[in-house]
C-alpha cells in the first residue's frame, strides 16, 4: 500500500516588522497625573537638553497649559520662556466611530 500524502503544511508567514514608536526624549505627553509630576519632569528635561515639548490632546489641554505656565512663571525663575505653540485636530477612531480631537504642542526653552 502506498503511503497517504500528508497535506502540505502552509509555510509560516514572516511576521511583519513590529513598528516601534520611538518617543523623542524631550517630548512629554500630558495625561491625568498631578501637575507637578509633569512640571518636575519638564524641568529635568530642560536642564539636560534646554528645550522640552509638552503634548496634550482633548480634555488635558488645559493641564498642558498649566504645566507650561508653572515652569515659566514659578519654577523656572525667569530662565525659561514659551518658544512656540501649535494647535491641531486629529481624527481618532475608525469606521463609524471617527471623531475629531483637539491637540496642542507647547515648546518651552531657555531664554
C-alpha positions, 0 to 999 in steps of 0.5 A: 500500500502506498503511503497517504500524502500528508497535506502540505503544511502552509509555510509560516508567514514572516511576521511583519516588522513590529513598528516601534514608536520611538518617543523623542526624549524631550517630548512629554505627553500630558495625561491625568497625573498631578501637575507637578509630576509633569512640571518636575519632569519638564524641568529635568528635561530642560536642564539636560537638553534646554528645550522640552515639548509638552503634548496634550490632546482633548480634555488635558489641554488645559493641564498642558497649559498649566504645566507650561505656565508653572515652569515659566512663571514659578519654577523656572525663575525667569530662565525659561520662556514659551518658544512656540505653540501649535494647535491641531485636530486629529481624527481618532477612531475608525469606521463609524466611530471617527471623531475629531480631537483637539491637540496642542504642542507647547515648546518651552526653552531657555531664554 
